[in-house]
Amino acid sequence: MHFKFSHDFDAPLAELERVMFHDGLFPLLEQRMENIIKVEPLEVKRDGARMTRKVRYLPVPMIKSIGVKKVEPEWMEWIEESSYDFKSHSGTFRNVPARYRIAAVLSNSGTLRLESNGRGGSRQCLEGELVVSVFMVGKIAERIIHSNAVKLLEEQAVVIDGVLRNRDL
């Protein structure tokens, strides 16, 4: 499934970029997002205008149970592996499920671009692919995961909007 997501912010591009990649954003996301249990940077490297990072995300389960079996939050955990170029204001990401059995059937990757929106603010643009390789139910699972990912991205954007507005970082 191909996806696109964008969000406009009332902040200049440089300020959005500074906040989005500030180390202090991780605990604020964890504290202020209702659908995230844990956000943990595992590795962040900066070399000139280039940054690479690995970040662990543990969301509140989007599905409470499958039949009689309770869905544990760890089943939904993923590691963001990303790189970002501050000169081009763009990067790539790959979200890798932390559980081997889920990683074997799910892939999610794409691009991130930050740009001026022409009104004194800026825009975050995500585009990519989400594939669940499970016979018969893969497409259904893709739609459910996509729907919940959009909710997480929208909630994250609200937190970032608040951080920008209140100058929390």
N, C-alpha and C positions, 0 to 999 in steps of 0.2 A: 504494500500500500504506500503510495506516495503521499507525503504530507507537507503542508506549509503552515507556519504560524508567524504572526507579526504582532508587535505591540509598540505603540507610540508612547514616548516619555517626554515630559515637559522639562527637559534638561539638555544642554548641549552635548554633542557626541563625546567630547573628551571627559565630561563629568560622568556620563553613563558608563563609559568604558572604565573609568577609575573605580566606580562603585561596584560594577559587575565583577571585576577581577581583584577586588580588595579582599585580603585574607579575613578581615573582620565581618564580611558578609555571611560566611558559613554559619556562625552561631546565631546571627539574626534570622536567617532563614529557618533554622531549627526551632528557634523560640516563637516565631511569628506565623509559621505555616501550620495550619491545622492538619493537613494531609501528609506531613512529613514527621517521622519519628526521630531520624538521625541524618545529619549531613556531616560527613567527616572527610577532610582533605587527607589523602594518603601520600600524595607526592605533588609538589608544585615546583617547577623549575623555570627560571627566567634567564634568558640569554639575549641581551640586547633588546630588540623589538619582538622577540619570539618567546612565547610562554607555552609550556606543556604541563598538563596536570592529570592526576587521577583522583577522583572524588567519589566516595561511597555515599549512596543515597538509600535510605531505608524508609519507604513510604508506609502509610497506613494501608493495609490490604484493601484493594478495590473490590475484591470478592471476599465475603465473609466465610463462605463454606462451599465445598463441592460435595453435594450429597450430604452425608452425615459427617464428612471429614472437615474439620476446622482448617481454614487457610492461615498459616503462620506468616507473620510479616516478613520473615527472612526469605520466603519464596519469591517475594516481589523485589528484593534488594538488587541493585545494580551498581556497577562502577562506570562512571563517566571517564572515558579516556579521550582527552581533547588537546588540540593545539590551537593557538591564536597568534595572529600577526598584528601587532599594534600599528604597523605602517599601512597595511591594506585594510585594517579594521574588519578582518574576516578570519575564519578558522574552520576547523573540521571537528567532528565529534563522533564517537562510537560509544553507545551505551551497552555494556556487556553484563548480562545477568550473572549474579554471583553464584548461583547454583548451577552445577554442571548440567543437570538434566533439562533445565530451562534454557541454558545457553546453547544446548545442542539443537534446539528447535526455533529459537528466536534471534533475529538480528535486527539492529537498529543503528543507523548511521546517517550522517548528513553534514550540512554546513550551517554556520552561524555568520551573519553579517550585521554589522552595526553601521548605520548611515544617518546623515542629517535628514530630517523630514521636511526641510524647506520652510518651516514655521518657527524656527528658533529652538526646536526640540530635536529629538532623535528617535530612531526606530530600530528595534531588534527584529531581525528576520531569520527564522529557522526554516530549513527545508531538508527533506531527507526521505529515507525509505524505512519502513517497518515491515518485516516479514516473519510470519509464524508458519513454520513448515510442519503442519500437522494435518493429515488427511481429513477432509470433510469439515473440520472445525477451525482450521487456520484462519480463514477470512473473517469468521465471526470473532475469534479471539483478537485479530488485528483491530477490528472496529471498537471492541471494548477497551483494549489497551490504549488506542489512539484517543478515545473519548476521555479516559482518565488522565492521560498525559497532558491533554489540553487543559484540563482542570488544574493540574499541578503547575503548568506553565503560566496560566492566568493568575493563580495564587502567588507564584513567585514574582510576577510582574507587579502585583499590588504591593508586595513587601518592598520591592526595589523602588517603586514610586514613593512609598512612605519614607524610605531611607533618603532618597534624593530630596524630597520636600522638607524633611526635618533636619537634614544634614547630620544624620546619625554616624556617618563615617567621614 
